[in-house]
Amino acid sequence: MRAKQEVGTRERIVRATSRLMQRHGYEGTGLKDISREAQATLGSVYHFFPGGKVELAVEAIGHGDHEFAGLLRTVLEREDDPAAAMTACARELAAGMRDSDWMDGCPVTTAALESARRFPPVREAAERAFENWHGIVRDKLVRSGFPDDVAGDLAHTVVSTFEGAEMTAQIMRSTTPLDVAGTHLARLVDSYR
């Protein structure tokens, strides 16, 4: 049996940045905090990311995109029925929020909202993440027999609804917003069949 491969310094820095920006935003995450969380020297942070915090934020958003996309794909593939997939996604997101003691919401939104105007590369990375998530949901709906235009519109609604429900759940420290969102998204999806 193979031993679990150790994560390299660069990857630790990206993961730590993603986690910290998810919790504290772009402005609330300093390079010293990243270095400490990643158990890496500040020199290593600058070595791997000579473009500084903006370059690192773009990488961290990409990591958050990849992580969330993996969760989304797993849940959507597990459920044949697209309506059932909506409630399953809501349950999965709610469990993650509860398990993190309401600290870990969307891995992209917190950092992107506060820095989008001043740092276009951060906004562009967030935009790519949202496009990726829309595409994953859209593809599930198309595979389930929905026409392309309907699937595209529903995918935007699904991702936007989950984003808002996650934020509300985090503020309220309750899974109710996600539970309700999942139930109503399932009804919406069913109504298009």
N, C-alpha and C positions, 0 to 999 in steps of 0.2 A: 504494500500500500504506500502510495506517495505521501510524503510529508506536505503539509499545507505550505504553499509558497509564500514567503515573506513579501510584504508590500514594500516597494522601494520608496526612497525618500520623496521623490517627485510626486508619486501617487498619494502618499500620506499627506503632503502639503495640500494637494487638490481636495482630497476628502475632508480634511480639517477645515479648509476654507469654505467648502460647500456647507458643511454642518454649521459653522459659525455664522455664515451669512444667512442661512435659513432661519436662524434664531435671532440674530442681532442686526441683520441688514448689512448693506455695503458700508455705510458710514460708521456703524457700531463695531465693525470688525477691523482691528488693526493688524499690521504685519507682525508685531511682537506677539499678539494673541495667537495668530496663525502658527508662528514658529513654535510657541509653547505647546499648543494643542497637537501639532504634528510631531512633536519631539524631534525637531530639526533646528539647526542653527539659523539665525537670521541671514547669515551669508549664503546658506543653501537656498533659502527662499529667493534671494536676489540672483543667485546663480541659475536656478531653473526658470525664473521669471524675470528676465532683465527689463521687460516692459512694465514692471511694477505691479501695483495692486489692480489696475484695470486688466492687464493681461491675465492675472491670476483669477480675477472675478469671472472673466469670460470662460476660462477653463473650468472653474467651479460650477458655473451655470450649466456647462456642457455635461459635467458629471451628474448634476442633479437631474438634468433632462434624461440622461441615460438610465439613471436609477428609477425614476418615475415611469419612464417608458417600459422598462422591464416589468415593473409591477402591473402596469396597465395591460400589457400583452399577456402576462400570465393569467390574470383574472378573466380577461375577455376570451382567451382560448379555452379556459376551463369550462365556460358556460356556452352551450350550443345556442340557447335562446338569447337573443340580444337584450330583451327586456330583463331577463333574469341576470344578465351580465351587469346591468346598471345597478341593481340592488347589491350584487356581489361586490362591485367596485366601491360602493358606498360603505359597506361593512368593512372592507379591507382598509379604506382610508380612515374610518372611525377607529378601528383597532390600533392603527399606527399612531393616531393622535393621542389616544388614551394611554398607550404604552410609553409614549414620550412625555407623559404628564403635560400634554397640551403645548409642548414646546416646538414640535416639528410639523409645521404646515407645509405649504408648497415649497419645494427646493429652489424655486426661481423667483417668485413674486416679490418677496421681501426685499431682496437685493436690487431687483430691476426697477421697482417703483420709485425708490428714492434716488436712483442714480441715472435713470434713463435719459434725462435732459442733458446732463453734464457729460455723460460718457456714452456716446452712441454705440461703441462696440459692446457694451453691457446690454443695452436695449436690443441690439441686433441678435445677441446670443439668446436672450429671453424670447424674442420673436421666433427664432428657429426652434426653440423648445416647444412653444405653443403650437407651431405648425406641425411638428413631429407628433405631438399628442393628438391633435385633430386628425392627422393622417391615420394613426393607429385605430381610433374609434371609427372613422369613416370606412376604413378597410374592413373592419368587423361587420359593419352594417351592410356594405356592398356584398360581402361574402354570404350574408344572411338574406340576400335577395332585394335589398332596397335599391332604388334607382340612384345613380351617382349624385344628382342634384339634391335629392332628399337626404341622402347619407351625409353629404357635405354640410348641409344646414344643421342637421341633427347633431353632428359631431361638434360643431361650434357651440351649440346649446349645451351639450353634455359637459364639455370641458369647462365652459364658463360657469355653469351651474355648480359643478364640483369645486371650482376655485372659490366661488363665493361661499358655498356651504362649509368648506374647510376653514376659511377665515372666520366665519361666524362661530363654528364649533370651537375654534381655538379661543376666541374671545369669551364665549359662554362657558367654556370648559364642560361641554356636553356633546354627546354624539347625535343629539336630536336633529340639528340642521342637516347632517349628512344622511341620517336615516330617512328624513322627509324628502330630501333631494333624490335619493335613490328610488324611493317609492314612486314619486311623481315622474321621474325620468323614465322609469319602466312603463308607466301608463302612457306617457307621451310616445315612446317607441312603439308600444302596442297599437296606438291609435293610427299609426301610419301603415299598418299591415292590411 
